Each structure stands twice: as C-alpha cells, then as structure tokens.
Amino acid sequence: MEDAEKAPEAPEVTETTEEIVEKTDMSDVVDADVEVTVETTAANAPVETVEKSDDLRSELKQSDENAGVDIFQWANQNDAIKHELRVEFFLFNKNYTPYSTTISDDLDSQIKSLFLYDVINDVNLGAGTGLSVRDYELSDKEENTLLRTDLPKVGRAETLIHLIEHERHDIVEFSEAEHEFKRIKGIAARFSRRDGTGAFYVIKQVSSGNTLQGAASWQFESGEFKQFEPEFGWKVPSDNQVLIVNKDIFIFNQSKFERLFNYEFKKQLLADQKVAEIEKAYKLSFPEGTDLQTLVMEKKKIVNKLQKLEVGVVTQEQAIDYADTMQLELMTDDEGKIIIMDGNDLEMFVNLINEDYITSEVSGRRFEIKSKKLLDEPEGEPPRG
C-alpha cells in the first residue's frame, strides 16, 4: 500500500474532461461553473438506490475497484464536494438485518460533523504526517498507520452492504416497538452524490452504554427533573470507526471494527492452526456434513480458548478416562473415536484436553475452570513435611 508521502497527486481533471468531451455527449452534465443549490428538505430521508450514472466526470473521480481505493485521493475529492453529499441512515441488528430510519432536519448541522468531516480531516492530516495504509491481516496497529481489508473477506459487512444496495425493497423502517433499539448493533450512514453515484459508508457501533431507555431515565428541563419523554435516547460516538468505499474497508478503530463485524482474523488464523493440530493428534467422529473447522467457527468461546491450548498434553485415552472420572457424557464409537455431535460436545472435548474440569478435594463437588495459571515445579520439602 502507498505511504501518504508517496500518494499520487490529484489528476488534472480539466485536461482529461476536454479530451472526453470530443467523444461523448455531455449535454446532461451540470456545468461546473454554475452555482449548485443544495436541497436539504429530504436530505436525510431514505431514497431509492440510483443505478450508476453515465456522468463521466463522476467516473473520473471513482477509483478503479480492481486496483483498490487510494484513500488520500478519495479524501481530497470528497472534501471538495462534502456539502453536496446526501446521506441516508440504516440501523442493523446482531443478525446484520438493516432497518431504514429517518433523521430529523433539526440534526442537519450535526450529521456530517459526526459521521463525515472527521474521517476526511484525519486522512488529509495524515497525508501530511506520513500516514501509512497497511493490510489488517498482515499488520499490527502501529502509530500513524491506517488499517484496511477487503470487503469480501468480512462476510457480515459484505452481507450488510449487499442488502442495502441490492435488496432495498425488503428493508423495513425501524420501530422501537417491533425491533427494540437494545438489539441494534450499529448504524451505517450511506453517503452519495446528488445523482446517486460515489456511494460510501461510515459505520459506527451502537453500545448499550450510550443508550437511555425512557422508562428508567429522567430529563432535566427548566430547572427541574422531568419524566424522560422519548422512547429512548442515544449518544452518538464521536470517534471514527469504519469506512467502506467500494470493496475496501478502512479501519480507524480496530477493536470496534472487530466487535461490529465479529471479525478477528488473527485469532481465527491461530484457531485454524490449532484445529489442524487437534485433527492430527486425536481421532474424532462428526455427523455427516459437519467437521471440526465448521463447529469451531460457530463458537467464539472455543476460538478464544484455542489461543492458549497446548495440543497433545492430554492424550486421547487420557481424555476419555478424564471424562469418565468427571462423569461427563463423552461418547465414543466402536473404533474408539470421540463422537462430536455439536458445539456443546466440542466445548466439552476442548475442556477435557485443556484440563478444565476439577473435583474439589474438600467438598467433592465438580467444577469447570474458567481461568487457571500453571504453577512452577515445587522446590524443596513441603512446608509441613
């Protein structure tokens, strides 16, 4: 990826445009010298997706999707037209189902400040301070770097964008009574030019800590506390989190990006390595159509546990005996393979080979260990002989 210091200069649009005019009918294109009046009455209401325009000036400003997005050029271009951009908002829940929503005109002055201007300003500022763009999967977050990844790699994000762009007719309007804001995971602001081209998304996490529910909240007005009248209130986070342009995802806040889309590539990569080690060290049996990798991906708890698992310390035979001792329902087939029917069986198996069950020598009760620390080998004689 390019460093900011090596970012290409903005193209000479004037010369290119003159060259194209000779070959193309530009009668429908707005004259660049004509003053543009921005309409604000419906700026925040959901609109139908507009098919890609033949406006050649817009195409000149679009980055080649196959080559990726030059984030510095993108920031420069959108900074020049930021007051003309229209915006729509979509809430999405934990299943990544989007809901349309309308923003009151009273919030017009806040919308772009909270969702757009800081993104553009951060990139433009970084261009002058040596900001580098690095691949998320290959880099750790370092000072003065902006992480990026490909949209197709982040399945949940790709699904969300696809639903908004191509299945708009199936998206319903958000209702607190039907959908409940406490189930909402994030909010996506879709920006586009007035003709519908150049769409991009700014996405932020919705957390319960920023939400006020009307039933348990008060509002202070005219010197006294009163009953909170709205159904709920939400404090919009002011930090930059995620930007999606074409097929590129730019990550301003790594932890919030990972929580928004449950995407933890590095953890999953290590988990994949552990899965391969487990398959080599143990004989397991799964129902038809299911395998170890599939079950692991469905259980975030197991992915986390695999990060520190030492595969092979507990053998197959020891795991089976351990399960019998703890009176756990670990099943085996006629060939001695451990049967894993579902995620619960897999969790039990991983706990066994990680030695996460114990019987209290005091009370005789059985416990599952949530966290443990390995002690050093003892030195010398026991304190009481």
TATACOR-V431816 format. One record per residue. N is the residue number from 1. SS is DSSP state (A for helix, B for strand, O for the rest). PHI is phi in radians with two decimals (NA if undefined). D_LAST is the distance of its C-alpha to the last C-alpha in Angstrom with 2 decimals. Layout:
N;SS;PHI;D_LAST
N;SS;PHI;D_LAST
//
This chain:
1;O;NA;64.94
2;O;-1.47;67.14
3;B;-1.42;66.09
4;A;-1.08;68.01
5;A;-1.19;69.68
6;A;-1.80;71.09
7;O;-1.08;72.14
8;O;-1.16;75.69
9;O;-1.21;78.43
10;O;-1.06;80.03
11;O;-1.15;82.82
12;O;-1.36;86.44
13;A;-1.12;87.29
14;A;-1.05;90.91
15;A;-1.15;91.93
16;A;-1.12;90.16
17;A;-1.10;91.69
18;A;-1.09;95.18
19;A;-1.23;94.74
20;A;-1.35;93.72
21;A;-0.99;96.51
22;O;-1.16;99.05
23;O;-1.91;97.54
24;O;-2.29;96.33
25;O;-1.34;97.90
26;O;-1.89;96.20
27;O;-1.14;98.52
28;O;-1.60;95.73
29;O;-1.51;93.44
30;O;-1.16;93.40
31;O;-1.09;95.01
32;O;-1.10;92.35
33;O;-1.53;94.73
34;O;-1.39;95.24
35;O;-1.17;93.22
36;O;-1.73;90.68
37;O;-1.72;90.29
38;O;-1.56;86.82
39;O;-1.54;86.82
40;O;-2.05;84.06
41;O;-1.07;85.11
42;O;-2.12;83.20
43;O;-1.11;80.88
44;O;-1.88;77.72
45;O;-1.45;78.89
46;O;-1.04;77.79
47;O;-2.23;80.46
48;O;-1.22;81.19
49;O;-1.13;79.90
50;O;-1.70;82.72
51;O;-1.11;83.32
52;O;-1.01;83.10
53;O;-1.41;86.20
54;O;-1.58;88.54
55;O;-1.08;88.47
56;A;-1.22;88.28
57;A;-1.14;87.25
58;A;-1.18;84.13
59;A;-1.12;83.42
60;A;-1.11;83.64
61;A;-1.51;80.90
62;O;-1.39;78.67
63;O;-1.31;76.17
64;O;-1.16;76.30
65;A;-1.07;73.62
66;A;-1.21;72.98
67;A;-1.59;72.38
68;O;1.53;70.10
69;O;-1.69;70.68
70;O;-1.45;71.16
71;A;-1.12;69.42
72;A;-1.27;71.16
73;A;-1.17;74.58
74;A;-1.01;73.73
75;A;-1.10;72.85
76;A;-1.07;76.08
77;A;-1.14;78.22
78;A;-1.35;76.78
79;A;-1.10;76.82
80;A;-1.24;80.58
81;O;-2.11;81.09
82;O;-1.04;78.23
83;O;-1.36;80.69
84;O;-1.66;82.44
85;O;-1.23;79.40
86;B;-1.75;79.13
87;B;-2.46;75.85
88;B;-2.18;74.63
89;B;-2.10;71.30
90;B;-2.35;69.17
91;B;-1.58;66.02
92;B;-2.44;63.68
93;B;-1.66;60.90
94;O;-1.25;57.59
95;O;-1.66;59.57
96;O;1.13;61.76
97;O;-1.52;64.81
98;B;-1.48;67.18
99;B;-2.22;69.27
100;B;-1.33;72.26
101;B;-2.69;72.55
102;O;-1.90;75.18
103;O;-1.81;74.61
104;O;-1.08;76.94
105;A;-1.07;79.45
106;A;-1.10;78.04
107;A;-1.69;75.03
108;A;-0.92;77.17
109;A;-1.22;76.42
110;A;-1.66;72.64
111;A;-0.97;72.37
112;A;-1.26;72.92
113;A;-1.16;71.07
114;A;-1.42;67.92
115;A;-1.99;68.19
116;A;-2.19;70.33
117;A;-1.02;71.16
118;A;-1.17;67.63
119;A;-1.09;67.06
120;A;-1.09;70.27
121;A;-1.12;69.62
122;A;-1.09;66.10
123;A;-1.21;67.44
124;A;-1.11;70.45
125;A;-1.12;68.35
126;A;-1.11;65.97
127;A;-1.07;68.97
128;A;-1.62;69.56
129;A;-2.04;65.98
130;O;1.46;65.10
131;O;-1.02;63.47
132;B;-1.95;62.43
133;B;-1.81;62.26
134;B;-2.26;59.42
135;B;-1.24;58.51
136;A;-1.02;55.71
137;A;-1.23;54.18
138;A;-1.94;54.07
139;O;-2.34;53.17
140;O;-1.63;50.66
141;O;-1.14;52.20
142;O;-2.02;53.17
143;O;-1.10;55.10
144;O;1.08;58.83
145;B;-2.21;58.65
146;B;-2.07;59.97
147;B;-1.48;58.38
148;B;-2.43;60.60
149;B;-2.62;60.39
150;B;-1.53;62.88
151;A;-0.97;63.76
152;A;-1.06;63.64
153;A;-1.30;59.97
154;O;-1.84;59.10
155;A;-0.99;60.28
156;A;-1.20;60.01
157;A;-1.17;61.98
158;A;-1.10;64.58
159;A;-1.09;64.99
160;A;-1.04;65.49
161;A;-1.13;68.14
162;A;-1.07;69.87
163;A;-1.10;70.21
164;A;-1.22;71.72
165;A;-1.37;74.05
166;A;-2.09;75.20
167;O;-2.27;74.62
168;A;-1.04;75.75
169;A;-1.13;77.87
170;A;-1.65;74.78
171;O;-1.45;73.04
172;O;-1.74;73.35
173;B;-1.38;73.31
174;O;-1.14;70.11
175;O;-2.36;70.06
176;A;-1.05;67.33
177;A;-1.13;68.17
178;A;-1.61;67.84
179;A;-1.96;65.30
180;O;1.07;63.16
181;A;-1.12;62.34
182;A;-1.14;58.63
183;A;-1.63;58.66
184;B;-1.39;60.31
185;B;-1.73;58.29
186;B;-2.86;60.77
187;B;-2.27;64.32
188;B;-2.02;66.56
189;B;-1.74;69.58
190;B;-1.73;72.16
191;B;-1.70;74.51
192;B;-2.73;77.74
193;O;-1.25;81.15
194;O;-1.10;84.06
195;O;-1.57;85.21
196;O;1.59;81.81
197;O;-1.52;80.84
198;O;1.17;77.93
199;O;-1.17;75.37
200;B;-2.60;71.80
201;B;-2.16;68.88
202;B;-1.97;66.67
203;B;-2.12;63.68
204;B;-2.30;61.25
205;B;-1.36;58.28
206;O;-1.84;58.70
207;O;-1.99;55.54
208;A;-1.11;55.09
209;A;-1.16;54.14
210;A;-1.74;57.75
211;B;-1.98;59.32
212;B;-1.99;60.67
213;B;-1.52;61.42
214;A;-1.02;64.47
215;A;-1.14;63.13
216;A;-2.07;60.36
217;O;-2.17;62.04
218;B;-2.05;64.53
219;B;-2.14;67.05
220;B;-1.77;68.31
221;B;-2.61;72.09
222;O;0.92;74.76
223;O;1.41;72.32
224;B;-2.57;70.57
225;B;-1.39;68.01
226;B;-2.32;69.56
227;B;-1.11;68.53
228;O;-1.27;67.56
229;O;-1.38;70.59
230;O;-1.14;69.68
231;O;-1.13;67.74
232;B;-2.86;65.06
233;B;-2.18;64.76
234;B;-2.43;63.20
235;O;-1.58;62.42
236;O;-1.28;63.30
237;O;-1.11;60.72
238;O;-1.61;62.44
239;O;-1.44;60.42
240;O;-1.37;61.65
241;O;-2.18;59.64
242;B;-2.43;61.43
243;B;-2.19;64.91
244;B;-2.09;66.45
245;B;-2.19;69.63
246;O;0.95;71.09
247;O;-1.84;68.27
248;B;-1.96;66.06
249;B;-1.92;63.22
250;B;-1.84;62.49
251;B;-1.91;59.10
252;O;-1.56;59.06
253;O;-2.26;55.80
254;A;-1.10;53.37
255;A;-1.13;50.90
256;A;-1.27;53.76
257;A;-1.04;55.51
258;A;-1.13;52.44
259;A;-1.28;52.10
260;A;-1.04;55.85
261;A;-2.05;56.06
262;O;0.83;52.47
263;O;-2.00;52.83
264;O;-2.21;49.70
265;A;-1.01;50.84
266;A;-1.19;47.94
267;A;-1.13;45.36
268;A;-1.16;47.53
269;A;-1.08;47.94
270;A;-1.17;44.20
271;A;-1.07;43.96
272;A;-1.07;46.74
273;A;-1.14;44.76
274;A;-1.15;41.72
275;A;-1.05;44.09
276;A;-1.08;45.37
277;A;-1.16;41.86
278;A;-1.12;41.03
279;A;-1.09;44.32
280;A;-1.38;43.53
281;A;-1.59;39.96
282;O;-2.26;40.55
283;O;-1.70;43.30
284;B;-2.13;44.62
285;B;-2.20;47.68
286;B;-2.17;49.78
287;O;-1.08;52.91
288;O;-1.04;56.18
289;O;1.55;56.99
290;O;-2.13;53.39
291;O;-2.48;50.93
292;A;-1.09;47.57
293;A;-1.04;49.19
294;A;-1.08;51.36
295;A;-1.17;48.56
296;A;-1.11;46.39
297;A;-1.11;49.33
298;A;-1.50;49.77
299;O;-2.13;46.20
300;A;-1.08;45.40
301;A;-1.05;41.86
302;A;-1.25;41.25
303;A;-0.97;42.93
304;A;-1.14;40.50
305;A;-1.20;37.45
306;A;-1.16;38.73
307;O;-1.02;38.69
308;O;-2.04;34.95
309;O;-1.26;34.50
310;O;-1.68;33.13
311;O;-1.25;35.33
312;O;1.74;34.07
313;O;-1.09;30.30
314;O;-1.80;30.64
315;O;-1.38;33.17
316;A;-1.02;35.95
317;A;-1.11;34.35
318;A;-1.15;30.97
319;A;-1.10;32.88
320;A;-1.17;34.72
321;A;-1.12;31.65
322;A;-1.05;29.91
323;A;-1.13;33.04
324;A;-1.13;33.04
325;A;-1.08;29.44
326;O;-1.48;30.35
327;O;1.01;33.66
328;O;-1.77;35.78
329;O;-1.51;39.39
330;O;-1.58;39.30
331;O;-1.71;42.35
332;B;-2.27;43.12
333;O;-1.71;46.47
334;O;-1.13;47.54
335;O;-1.62;46.73
336;O;1.46;43.14
337;O;-1.31;43.96
338;B;-1.39;42.25
339;B;-1.53;45.02
340;B;-2.01;45.36
341;O;-1.53;48.16
342;O;-2.72;47.87
343;A;-1.09;45.91
344;A;-1.18;43.53
345;A;-1.10;42.60
346;A;-1.13;42.15
347;A;-1.08;39.87
348;A;-1.10;37.68
349;A;-1.10;37.63
350;A;-1.12;36.74
351;A;-1.08;33.89
352;A;-1.18;32.57
353;A;-1.35;32.76
354;O;-1.79;31.22
355;O;0.98;28.28
356;O;-1.84;29.41
357;B;-2.12;28.62
358;B;-2.63;25.40
359;B;-1.89;24.59
360;O;-1.16;22.56
361;O;-1.28;19.58
362;O;-1.55;20.42
363;O;-1.77;24.18
364;O;1.41;24.92
365;O;-1.40;27.59
366;B;-1.67;28.59
367;B;-2.36;29.02
368;B;-1.72;30.89
369;O;-1.52;29.25
370;O;-1.48;31.87
371;O;-2.68;29.93
372;O;-2.61;26.62
373;O;-2.25;25.07
374;O;-1.26;23.20
375;O;-1.54;19.89
376;O;-1.21;19.23
377;O;-1.11;16.94
378;O;-1.18;13.35
379;O;-2.06;12.91
380;O;1.34;10.23
381;O;-1.46;6.47
382;O;-1.02;5.17
383;O;-1.09;5.77
384;O;-2.07;3.80
385;O;1.18;0.00
//
